[in-house]
Every structure is written in C-alpha cells, then in structure tokens.
Amino acid sequence: MALLEVKNLSISFGGLRAVDDFEINVEKGQLYGLIGPNGAGKTTIFNLLTGVYKPDEGIIVLDGKNIAGKSNIAINKAGIARTFQNIRLFKGLSVIDNVKVGLHNIHEYKYSAITGVLRLPAYFKKEKLMNARALELLKVFGLDGEKDLMATNLPYGKQRKLEIARALATNPKLLLLDEPAAGMNPNETQELMDTIRFVRDNFDMTILLIEHDMRLVAGICEELTVLNFGHILAQGKTSTVLNNPDVITAYLGE
C-alpha cells in the first residue's frame, strides 16, 4: 500500500481552478518528484498536503488515514514535514536551537511550562536529550561544528540543509522538499543530491520534492508527476516522463 495516496484533489481560488482532480501514489521509501512550469500548482498541492489550504474536493491518505482538511499541526503530528522554497529558519536562533524547535512536539522531549520556568530536574533531563538528538541530526548534514552560530550567519547552501534537519527533527513519515536546490551552485546541488539520498536510505524516509533543476530531478527521482495549469500532464518513471513529447514542449521548452 502507498504511504501517500491522493485522489480527486481539487481547489479553486476566486473561481479559478488552481488544482483540478490531482492524483498521486507515493510508495514507502520512494523518492518522488513533482515538476511543472511556474504557476502550475505545485506549491498549492504542498499547501493542501500540509493543511495550509483545505481542499474543495478529494482525499489525502497518509499511511492508511485520511488527513484531508485537518490542521497544519495535526498533519505534522500525523507524519508530514516540509521545507519551503523561501527558507524559513528562525534566524535569530542558533543552528542547534533551530533543530530543537522541531523536537518540542515529540513526546519524549516535552516538558511543562512550569518545569521550564522553575528549571526542575525534568527540564535539564529533557534539554540534555534534545541537545543530543539535535547534534546527531546536525552531524548528518555536517553542521555540528557550527551548532552555536546564528542560523542567519550560515551560507545559503547550509541554511537549506539546516531547514531539512529541522524538518527531520519532527520525526516525519513523509518529507516534502520545496525546491531544495534553489539558489545553489552545481557543486552544492551535487552535495544536496547525496544528502537527500542519505536521508532517504538512513532515516527510512519517503520524500516528495518540487524542483526545477532537471539534473537533480533526473539524478534522484524514481518517479515523476508533471503538472501544467493545475492538471496532470504526465506521470510515471522519471526517464519515461522526461522524454514525453508533451512534457518537453510544455515544460522543458525544447
């Protein structure tokens, strides 16, 4: 059974059908790509999957449970985490504290407000556990040596990695990456590809990503869905989809 199963997903804004009858099946452990021209509806779909928008129609089944229409917080707790096209870090916090933000809703790290204010023994115990887990995640991305820096002082590529580390801290089943290679040079993109593969293989993670960098898409995605004006243009194995004449005409411009 697919980890993510979406059927008949649709939403309109002011009478304009932004997403129309969208369907997708993403298998557990899969690295899946969602591509298409600007304005095709890709980010709208991510917003539907994460509860930012409520669909007009359709179902979103995550690991056997329909989460369509639930709140952003409920969907995150159900197991979906995301990054954003425009990086959204807490730039006034340190690198390690950004990751710890993602840990606060995990049961084993939670403590009450009173425990925190009074600095009771449970506070120090939980903080020690959070620090250890956050540092473990930072090591995956080679950021452990910069744990005490302000997030805003990291180079752009490392800020991207920190955002992924923070998303992983919520212990998701499905990770949504919104244009993770945006603004990166070719060397950074190659390193990012290696990192995404590592995350999938070592965190038992399923990944759905939006991306315009075709080198990254062709290099790591096993299957693709192509959107055009809110409709599915093509779907299937990556090599087949990228050689589809309709996709080449509508998206690749060749």
Backbone as a ProteinNet text record, in pm:
[ID]
protein_1_A
[PRIMARY]
MALLEVKNLSISFGGLRAVDDFEINVEKGQLYGLIGPNGAGKTTIFNLLTGVYKPDEGIIVLDGKNIAGKSNIAINKAGIARTFQNIRLFKGLSVIDNVKVGLHNIHEYKYSAITGVLRLPAYFKKEKLMNARALELLKVFGLDGEKDLMATNLPYGKQRKLEIARALATNPKLLLLDEPAAGMNPNETQELMDTIRFVRDNFDMTILLIEHDMRLVAGICEELTVLNFGHILAQGKTSTVLNNPDVITAYLGE
[TERTIARY]
83.6	0	87.5	43.2	118.7	120.5	232.8	236.9	147.8	152.9	68.3	-18.4	-148.6	-243.6	-337.1	-332.7	-415.4	-508.5	-638	-735.5	-826.7	-851.1	-951.8	-931.3	-807.1	-778.9	-798.7	-880.6	-911.2	-929	-893	-917.2	-927.1	-1015.9	-1033	-1011.1	-959.4	-943	-1013.3	-1118.7	-1189.4	-1242.5	-1286.9	-1342	-1238.9	-1110.3	-1004.1	-965	-969.5	-934.9	-782.7	-724	-578.1	-523.2	-595.6	-560.7	-688.5	-682.7	-803.5	-782.6	-851.8	-854.7	-713.9	-634.7	-497.3	-495.2	-414.3	-397.9	-250.3	-210.1	-71.5	-64.4	22.8	54.2	205.4	247.7	389.6	414.3	497	523.9	622	612	703.1	847.7	933.8	1074.7	1106.2	1006	1025.7	1077	1148.8	1193.5	1119.4	1019.4	922.9	932.5	923.8	933	801.6	774.1	658.7	712.2	695.7	755.2	649	688	599.2	639.2	584.2	618.5	576.6	631.9	586.6	436.6	365.9	221.7	141.2	207.6	137.1	52.2	79.9	1.7	79.5	211	292.3	290.9	319.3	321.8	181.7	80.2	-57.5	-83.8	-33.6	-50.5	21	142.3	212.2	130.9	70.9	-10.5	-136.3	-191	-304.5	-261.9	-146.5	-97.9	-63.4	-26.3	18.5	-85.8	-205.2	-311.5	-311.7	-225.6	-229.2	-359.7	-397.4	-526.3	-611.2	-743.3	-836	-892.3	-888.2	-934.3	-1085.1	-1127.5	-1269.7	-1322.9	-1238	-1274.8	-1150.3	-1171.9	-1063	-1022.8	-940	-889	-736.3	-677.7	-533.6	-511.3	-464	-447.2	-298.9	-262.9	-124.7	-119.9	-47.7	-31	-166.2	-263.1	-393.3	-497	-462.6	-556.4	-580.3	-707.4	-742.2	-717.3	-625.8	-589.5	-639.5	-715.2	-763.7	-846	-813.4	-888.9	-845.8	-753.7	-705.6	-611.2	-584.3	-499.2	-353.4	-277.5	-133.7	-65.3	-101	-38.7	-75.9	-203.9	-248.5	-179.3	-160.5	-95.8	52.1	116.9	256.3	270.1	179.2	182.6	152.6	71.4	40.7	160.9	256.8	379.2	425.6	380.3	429.3	506.3	628.4	709	752.1	781.7	817.6	924	988.5	1071.3	1002.2	1057.9	992.1	1086.3	1025.4	1104.4	1187.4	1124.9	1196.5	1227.3	1354.3	1396.9	1329	1276.1	1205.7	1269.3	1389.1	1456.4	1426.2	1450.2	1446.6	1585.9	1605.9	1740.8	1800.9	1716.5	1767.3	1805.7	1787.5	1825.5	1951.8	2020.2	2139.1	2100	2198.9	2177.6	2114.1	2169	2116.4	1977.3	1951.7	1818.7	1712.4	1748.5	1654.2	1608.6	1701.7	1666	1582.3	1616.3	1542.3	1396.4	1369.8	1231.4	1148.1	1207.6	1137.1	1115.8	1188.4	1178.7	1074.3	1029	947.1	812.3	759.9	631.6	645.8	769.3	792.1	777.2	696.2	658.1	777.8	879.7	990.4	1072.3	1052.7	1128.7	1044	914.4	825.6	834.5	819.8	806.8	709.4	652.5	550.8	613.5	529.2	576.7	633.4	567.3	613.8	751.4	770.5	901	1009.3	976.2	1074.2	1104	998.6	1015.8	1094.9	1063	1127.6	1258.4	1289.7	1412.1	1419	1310.5	1305.2	1394.5	1429	1519.7	1476.2	1345.7	1296.6	1335.5	1342.4	1381.8	1523	1616.8	1756.3	1770	1691	1695	1646.6	1532.7	1476.2	1565.5	1621.4	1709.4	1834.6	1886.4	2003.7	1971.3	1853.6	1810.6	1792.9	1732.7	1711.6	1843.5	1934.9	2065.8	2137.1	2129.2	2196.2	2133.8	2000.3	1932	1956.1	1950.3	1974.2	2115.4	2211.8	2350.6	2368.1	2297.4	2302.6	2252.5	2143.3	2089.7	2183.8	2242.7	2335.7	2457.2	2502.8	2618.1	2589.3	2464.6	2425.2	2452.1	2433.6	2446.3	2578.3	2668.9	2798.4	2789.1	2687.8	2665.6	2696.8	2744.8	2766.6	2874.8	2971.2	3076.6	3030	2908.8	2854.2	2727.6	2712.6	2588.3	2555.6	2656.7	2632.3	2624.1	2645.2	2628.9	2482.7	2456.3	2321.4	2288.9	2168.6	2129.9	2149.1	2126.5	2138.8	2282.4	2379.9	2520.7	2571.1	2487	2527.1	2521.4	2610.9	2598	2464.7	2421.2	2289	2267.9	2364.6	2350.8	2335.1	2404.9	2395.6	2263.3	2209.5	2077	1973.2	1988.4	1898.7	1908.2	2029.5	2048.1	1990	2007	1953.1	1800.9	1738.4	1593.1	1547.3	1623.5	1590.1	1611.6	1720.9	1748	1634.6	1586.7	1477.1	1349.8	1322.4	1204.8	1215.9	1335.1	1355.6	1337.9	1363.5	1350.8	1207.7	1108.7	969.5	934.1	1032.4	1015.3	904.7	913.5	806.5	814.9	702.9	699.1	724.6	677.3	688.4	751.1	856.7	926.6	900.2	845.5	819.3	926.9	996.6	1103.9	1061.2	1049.2	1003.5	1124.6	1163.9	1278.7	1404.3	1450.3	1566.9	1695.1	1705.7	1828.6	1824.1	1715.3	1703.2	1818.6	1884.2	1992.1	2126.6	2134.5	2260.2	2344.3	2477.8	2566	2576.2	2634.8	2639.5	2704.5	2809.9	2874.5	2782.6	2712.8	2618.4	2502.5	2458.4	2347.9	2386.5	2508	2553.7	2560.6	2608.9	2616.4	2476.5	2383.2	2245	2184	2210.8	2160.2	2208.3	2336.8	2392.7	2324.9	2298.2	2234.3	2092.7	2016.9	1878.9	1875.7	1965.9	1973.1	2005.4	2099.5	2139	2020.4	1944.7	1827.8	1726.2	1698	1601.6	1647.1	1774.9	1824.5	1848.6	1885.5	1925.7	1819.8	1718.1	1610.4	1480	1486.8	1366.8	1260	1302.4	1219.4	1160.2	1039.7	976.3	980.4	1021.2	1044	968.9	893.9	827.4	883.6	937.6	1001.3	952.7	950.6	929.3	1066.2	1095.6	1227.6	1226.4	1300.9	1318.2	1451.9	1544.9	1675.8	1662.6	1662.4	1638.7	1752.5	1872.4	1983.8	1955.4	1904.9	1870.5	1753.1	1650.5	1530.7	1567.4	1643.7	1681.7	1776.1	1853.7	1954.5	1903.2	1792.4	1749.8	1604.4	1518.5	1376.5	1349.4	1275.4	1241.8	1116.4	1023.4	902.1	870.9	792.4	756.9	609.5	557.4	429.4	456	406.6	422.9	288.3	286.7	166.2	175.1	58.5	50.7	-86.3	-90.2	-215.7	-308.6	-250.8	-330.7	-374.5	-339.9	-377.4	-253.2	-271.9	-161.8	-136.3	-12.5	26.5	86.5	164.9	227.9	264.3	275.8	305.7	371.9	473.7	538	685.3	759.5	903.1	972.5	1074.7	1139	1189.1	1261.9	1319.1	1210.6	1099.8	989.6	922.1	896.9	828	911.7	1041.5	1126.5	1144.9	1113.6	1121.6	985.4	882.6	748.6	742.5	702.6	699.7	615.4	503.1	418.6	491	567.5	643.6	754.1	822.8	930.7	877.2	760.8	700.8	653.8	582.2	518.9	613.1	715	795.7	941.8	1002	1145	1176.3	1075.8	1094	1186.2	1186.1	1273.7	1190.5
-119.4	0	124.9	226	350.8	420.9	485.5	566.2	688.5	750.6	865.7	832.6	845.5	822.2	942.6	1009.7	1129.3	1102.6	1132.8	1110.5	1231.6	1270.3	1372.6	1503.7	1540.1	1660.7	1785	1878.1	1998.9	2117.4	2235.6	2359.1	2474.2	2568.9	2688.1	2812.5	2916.3	3047.3	3150.7	3212.4	3315.5	3266.2	3141.2	3084.6	3021.9	3041.1	2981.2	2847	2742.8	2607.6	2595.6	2609.1	2606.2	2465.2	2369.2	2226.7	2151.9	2067.3	2000.3	1849.5	1775.7	1629.4	1568.6	1617.1	1569.8	1434.5	1342.6	1210.2	1171.9	1103.5	1057.4	944.3	849	742.3	741.8	758.5	756.3	640	544.8	425.3	456.8	380.5	397.2	381.1	475	469.9	527	577	627.9	771.5	806.8	943.3	990.6	1074.6	1110	1259	1294.5	1433.6	1487.8	1614.8	1686.4	1809	1813	1919.9	1986.1	2099	2171.6	2317.3	2391.2	2533.7	2613.8	2734.7	2824.7	2847.6	2844.9	2865.2	2741.9	2626	2502.8	2446.9	2488.9	2439.2	2351.8	2344.4	2252.8	2291.8	2418.3	2462	2458.8	2483.8	2471.8	2330	2231.8	2092.5	2066.8	2118.3	2104.7	2170.2	2284.9	2352.4	2272.6	2201.3	2112.8	1992	1936.7	1818	1848.9	1974.5	2009.5	2088.4	2106.4	2170.8	2322.1	2381.6	2527.6	2567.6	2489.5	2505.2	2381.4	2400.6	2287.9	2262.4	2139.5	2111.7	2127.4	2165.3	2168.1	2026.1	1939.8	1800.4	1714.2	1583.8	1488.5	1435.2	1332.2	1269.9	1268.2	1275	1263.7	1158	1042.4	931.6	913	930.8	910.5	788.4	688.3	565.8	509.5	510.5	449.7	540.6	667.9	758.4	881.7	917.5	1034.9	1160.9	1245.8	1367.6	1492.7	1477.5	1593	1684.9	1814.5	1912.5	1930.2	1849.1	1862.6	1982.2	2026.1	2142.8	2111.6	2217.6	2203.1	2128.3	2160.2	2094.4	1946.7	1914.7	1775.5	1694	1754.3	1683.7	1661.8	1761.2	1743.2	1629.6	1623.8	1516.3	1380.9	1381.3	1256.3	1203.5	1296	1246.5	1313.9	1437.1	1510.3	1633.7	1648.3	1768.3	1825.1	1955.8	2018.4	2125.2	2156.5	2275.5	2369	2490.3	2590.8	2642	2689.6	2746.8	2864	2949.9	3058.2	3012.3	2999.9	2941.7	3011.1	2931.1	2985.6	2933.2	2977.1	2943.2	3050.1	3015.1	3114.6	3175.6	3282.4	3333.1	3398.5	3430.8	3485.6	3379.5	3252.2	3141.3	3076.2	3004	2930.8	2814.2	2757.6	2641.7	2527.6	2495.9	2383.5	2413.3	2538	2572	2563.8	2590.2	2571.5	2426.5	2334.1	2192	2154.6	2210.5	2178.9	2223.8	2329.4	2372.8	2257.6	2182.3	2070.1	1953.2	1950.5	1839.5	1863	1985.8	2019.7	1949	1905.3	1835.3	1684.4	1634.8	1491.5	1455.5	1354.4	1323.1	1307.2	1237	1206.9	1330.5	1441.9	1563.4	1673.1	1651.2	1755.4	1770.7	1895.1	1921.2	2037.7	2049.4	2151.1	2289.8	2391.5	2529	2552.6	2496.9	2512.7	2450	2332.7	2265.7	2352.8	2419.1	2505.3	2630.6	2694.2	2819.7	2797.6	2689.1	2662.4	2584.5	2546.3	2469.6	2346.5	2270	2147.2	2041.5	1934.9	1832.1	1777.4	1763.7	1711.5	1801.5	1933.3	2028.5	1997.6	1981.5	1955.7	1819.9	1723.1	1590.1	1596.7	1664.3	1674	1758.5	1867.3	1951.6	1875.6	1793.3	1712.6	1615.2	1552.8	1461	1534.1	1653.7	1732	1776.7	1820.6	1862.7	1748	1628.9	1511.6	1475.8	1476.3	1440.9	1546.9	1674.5	1782.2	1774.6	1747	1736.5	1617.2	1508.9	1390.8	1424.9	1500.8	1541.6	1638.1	1729.8	1824.7	1754.7	1648	1573.4	1513	1471.4	1414.1	1513.5	1642.2	1746.2	1822.6	1773.6	1839.5	1976.3	1997	2126.8	2127.4	2016	2007.4	2104.8	2135.3	2229.5	2373.8	2398.1	2534.2	2545.4	2455.6	2445.6	2572.7	2647.9	2766.5	2895.9	2887.2	3005.7	3044.9	3172.3	3214.3	3158.6	3109.5	3048.8	3145.5	3274.6	3374.5	3389.4	3342.4	3355	3236.2	3135.9	3023	3061.5	3006.2	3024	2967.3	3014.7	2978.4	2826.8	2755.8	2611.3	2540	2588.2	2525.9	2561.2	2678.4	2710.7	2613.8	2578.6	2478.1	2345.6	2304.4	2178.4	2185.4	2300.3	2317.1	2306.1	2359.5	2350.6	2204.7	2124.9	1982.7	1912.5	1946.6	1886.1	1918.1	2042.3	2080	2003	1983.5	1906.1	1761.7	1704	1566.6	1553.4	1661.9	1657.3	1627.5	1654.9	1626.9	1479.7	1400.6	1255.1	1220.4	1273.8	1251.8	1114.9	1076.9	960.4	1004.5	1125.5	1181.2	1319.5	1341.4	1469.4	1537.8	1659.8	1738.9	1845	1843.3	1939.6	2031	2160.4	2257.9	2330.2	2289.6	2345	2352.1	2238.4	2239.4	2289.5	2280.6	2323.7	2468.6	2539	2678.2	2762.6	2833.5	2923.8	2856.9	2725.7	2654.5	2649.5	2646.1	2624.3	2474.3	2432.4	2290.3	2201.6	2247.4	2168	2149.6	2256.1	2247.1	2155.2	2160.9	2075.9	1928.8	1896.6	1758	1709.9	1794.5	1759.4	1740.8	1825.5	1812.9	1680.8	1641.3	1514.3	1398.6	1401.9	1296.4	1297.1	1417	1429.5	1374.6	1406.9	1358.4	1206.5	1150	1002.9	943.9	1007	958.9	963.1	1072	1086.1	976.3	954.2	850.4	713.5	682	548.5	524	627.9	608.3	650.3	721.7	761.3	690.8	590.9	517.1	615.9	710.8	825.7	812.9	862.3	878.4	1027.6	1061	1201.9	1238.1	1347.8	1406.4	1546.2	1575.7	1706.1	1779	1911.6	2002.6	2055.9	2056.9	2105.4	2145.9	2254.1	2298.3	2253.5	2212.7	2167.8	2026.1	2014.7	1885.6	1786.6	1837.9	1748.8	1676	1750.3	1688.3	1592.4	1635.5	1553.2	1421.7	1430.5	1309.7	1222.4	1285.9	1211.9	1134.9	1181.7	1115.1	1068.2	1124.1	1087.6	958	870.5	742.1	752.3	836.5	861.3	1009.8	1052.8	1194.8	1210.9	1322	1374.1	1513.8	1542.6	1675	1745.7	1865.7	1948.4	2057.5	2094.5	2208.7	2271.4	2396.8	2467.3	2387.8	2325.5	2254.9	2115.4	2073.2	1940.7	1851.6	1722.1	1627.9	1614.3	1642.6	1631.2	1494.6	1443.4	1311.9	1256.9	1125	1058.3	924.8	889.1	760.2	763	665.4	656.9	782.7	825.6	953.4	960.6	859.9	863.8	870.8	798.6	798.4	935.1	991.5	1120.5	1231.8	1233.4	1340.7	1332.9	1217.8	1203.8	1212.8	1242.4	1257.2	1386	1380	1500	1614.1	1580.5	1684.3	1755.8	1680.9	1740.1	1828.6	1780.7	1858.4	1990.7	1985	2105	2202.7	2150.1	2236	2285	2202.7	2236.9	2261.3	2169.5	2180.3	2279.7	2311.9	2416.4	2375.3	2248.7	2201.5	2147
0	0	0	-74	-82.2	53.3	86.3	208.3	191.3	72.4	41.8	-78.9	-59.9	-168.5	-177.3	-290.6	-311.8	-429.3	-409.2	-515.5	-529.2	-655	-690	-614	-586.6	-508.5	-595.1	-544.5	-621.4	-528	-578.3	-504.7	-604	-573.3	-656.8	-572.8	-637.6	-573.9	-662.1	-608.8	-684.5	-817.4	-821.2	-943.7	-1035.4	-1004.4	-1085.2	-1025.4	-1106.6	-1061.7	-1057.7	-938.1	-924.6	-933.3	-877.5	-885.1	-918.1	-1019.8	-1067.8	-1077	-990	-996.6	-989.3	-895.8	-880.4	-810.2	-863.7	-803.8	-802.5	-695.6	-686.6	-584.2	-609.4	-514.3	-493.9	-370.2	-338.1	-243.5	-288.7	-208.6	-95.8	11.1	124.6	77.3	115.9	79.4	-57.3	-126	-261.4	-260	-365.9	-389.2	-513.7	-492.5	-596.1	-626.6	-754.8	-796	-849.3	-816.4	-868.8	-941.2	-1074.1	-1153.1	-1240.6	-1299	-1387.3	-1393.7	-1488.9	-1503.2	-1380.6	-1368.1	-1262.1	-1276.1	-1163.1	-1165.5	-1199.2	-1208.1	-1245.3	-1132	-1007.7	-894.3	-797.9	-814.1	-732.5	-583.8	-556.3	-416.1	-356.5	-436.9	-388.8	-340.9	-413.1	-371.3	-239	-224	-95.1	16.9	-12.4	88.5	123.6	27.1	53.3	136.3	103.2	174.7	320	348	483	562.4	508.1	584	579.9	499.4	483.8	414.1	311.2	244.9	270.2	271.8	280.3	140.2	93.1	-43.8	-58.5	-179.6	-210.5	-226.7	-281.1	-303	-284.9	-268.4	-271	-134.5	-138.8	-17.3	-20.1	98.4	116.2	223.3	184.1	277.6	306.3	432.8	476.8	566.2	521.3	599.5	645.3	553.5	580.3	642.6	674.6	739.9	653.4	636.1	556.5	638.5	591.4	663.7	592.9	486.2	409.5	498.6	496.1	571	714.9	762.6	900.4	911.4	1032.6	1054.3	1024.3	1005.2	979.7	1093	1216.7	1332.5	1336.7	1312.1	1314.3	1205.6	1088.4	978	1007.4	1068.9	1108.1	1208.3	1304.9	1404	1341.1	1233.3	1163	1086.1	1053.9	992.7	865.4	837.6	720.3	766.8	716.7	742.3	607.9	606.7	479.2	497.4	385.5	375.7	277.1	261.2	178.5	70.3	-39.7	-148.8	-96.8	-16.3	50.5	192.3	224.5	351.6	469.1	561	677.4	806.3	830.4	955.6	1060	1187.2	1293.2	1299.3	1223.2	1201.5	1325.5	1423	1547.1	1648.5	1611.6	1698	1643.9	1730.8	1687.9	1598.8	1534	1447	1525.5	1641.9	1718.9	1773.2	1809.9	1861.6	1752.6	1627.5	1517.5	1508.7	1524.3	1519.3	1641	1756.5	1878.7	1869.9	1793.5	1773.1	1716.7	1624.6	1564.8	1659	1768.8	1864	1972.5	1988.7	2105.1	2109.8	1994.6	1996.1	2002.1	2008.6	2023.1	2170.8	2199.5	2337.5	2430.7	2386.1	2477.3	2515.1	2442.5	2472.3	2538.3	2553.6	2603.7	2755.4	2799.3	2942.4	2960.6	3078.8	3103.5	3116.2	3102.4	3117.3	3256.8	3356.8	3495.6	3512.9	3453.9	3461.2	3400.5	3288.7	3224	3302	3352.9	3427.7	3555.9	3627.3	3756.9	3743.4	3618.7	3593.7	3685.2	3685	3763.4	3700.4	3773.6	3719.2	3583.3	3562.6	3434.2	3318.5	3344.8	3241.5	3190.9	3281.7	3243	3174.4	3219.6	3157.3	3012.5	2992.1	2857.3	2765.8	2819.2	2739.4	2697.3	2785.6	2752	2639.3	2647.9	2542.2	2410.2	2414.6	2292.2	2230.8	2313.2	2262.2	2192.1	2252.3	2194.2	2059.3	2053	1928.5	1820.8	1859.3	1763	1706.8	1793.3	1747.6	1654.5	1682.5	1595.7	1455.7	1447.9	1317.9	1246.6	1320.2	1258.8	1200.4	1265	1214.4	1077.3	1055.9	926.7	813.5	844.3	743	753.2	836.3	851.9	915	999.7	1061.4	1211.1	1263.8	1408.5	1455.1	1369.8	1407	1410.1	1359.5	1355.8	1439.7	1535	1611.1	1689.1	1730.2	1813.1	1732.7	1601.3	1515.8	1504.8	1482	1446.4	1307.5	1290.6	1163.2	1046.7	1071.9	966	916.4	993.8	954.8	873	854.7	771	623.2	540.4	395.2	346.6	231.8	179.9	171.9	114.5	98.9	232	333.1	465.3	533.5	503.9	556.1	500.9	374.2	314.1	390.1	419.7	491.2	632	696.9	831.8	830.6	726.9	718.9	706.4	631.2	619.6	753.6	822.9	953.6	1051	1050	1139.4	1105.8	976.8	936.6	984.7	973.1	1018.7	1169.4	1242.4	1387.5	1431.6	1346.1	1382.2	1364.4	1321.7	1306.3	1205.9	1083.7	985.4	918.1	857.3	769.2	624.8	593.3	458.4	467.8	390.8	388.3	254.8	259.3	139.3	125.9	14.5	-10.5	-125.1	-95.3	-194.7	-253.8	-373	-445.9	-358.9	-310.4	-220.5	-285.8	-418.2	-485.4	-532	-501.5	-547.3	-494.4	-584.5	-546.3	-525.7	-549	-526.6	-653.2	-635.4	-749.4	-776	-890.9	-925.4	-818.8	-755.4	-651	-530.6	-491.4	-380.3	-415.4	-541.2	-584.3	-577.6	-621.5	-614.8	-470.2	-383.3	-241.2	-183.3	-226.3	-181	-227.5	-351.3	-402.5	-316.1	-281.1	-195.7	-58.5	-7	123.9	121.1	16.7	6.1	-2.4	-80.3	-87.1	49.7	121.4	253.6	348.7	345.4	432.8	402.6	276.2	238.4	286.1	265.4	295	443.1	517.8	656.5	758.3	713.8	804.4	770.3	683.1	642	595.3	511.4	476.3	336.3	321.8	191.4	158.6	35.8	1.3	-126.3	-118	-234.4	-250.7	-368.2	-385.5	-509.2	-497	-609.3	-648.7	-777.4	-818.3	-964.7	-996.7	-1134.5	-1192	-1106.6	-1153.1	-1208.2	-1340.3	-1404.2	-1379.8	-1355	-1322.4	-1191.4	-1092.5	-965.5	-982.3	-1053.3	-1073.4	-1141.3	-1250.6	-1323.5	-1242.1	-1152.9	-1078.2	-959.4	-897.3	-774.5	-772.5	-857.6	-850.8	-927.4	-864.4	-926.4	-1012.8	-970.6	-1048.2	-1043.6	-1143.8	-1155.2	-1186.9	-1139.2	-1188	-1240.5	-1360.8	-1421.3	-1421.2	-1365.5	-1363.5	-1469	-1523.6	-1613.6	-1594.6	-1547.3	-1520.6	-1429.3	-1326.6	-1227.1	-1265.1	-1387.5	-1435.4	-1447.4	-1433.6	-1454.5	-1603.9	-1643.6	-1783.9	-1812.3	-1718.6	-1736	-1599	-1592.5	-1466.7	-1496.8	-1418	-1438.5	-1403.8	-1458.4	-1433.5	-1486.8	-1415.1	-1446.2	-1589.9	-1634	-1769.6	-1876	-1853.1	-1949.3	-1953.9	-1836.9	-1829.6	-1892	-1863.3	-1915	-2066.1	-2124.4	-2270	-2337.9	-2258.4	-2312.4	-2395	-2521.3	-2606.6	-2548.7	-2482.6	-2424.9	-2310.9	-2233.4	-2123.8	-2178.7	-2279.4	-2340.5	-2394.7	-2460.2	-2518	-2409.8	-2309.3	-2209.8	-2102.1	-2071.9	-1954.4	-1986	-2059.8	-2084.5	-2195.8	-2276.8	-2378	-2490.5	-2522.8	-2631.1	-2746.1
[MASK]
++++++++++++++++++++++++++++++++++++++++++++++++++++++++++++++++++++++++++++++++++++++++++++++++++++++++++++++++++++++++++++++++++++++++++++++++++++++++++++++++++++++++++++++++++++++++++++++++++++++++++++++++++++++++++++++++++++++++++++++++++++++++++++++

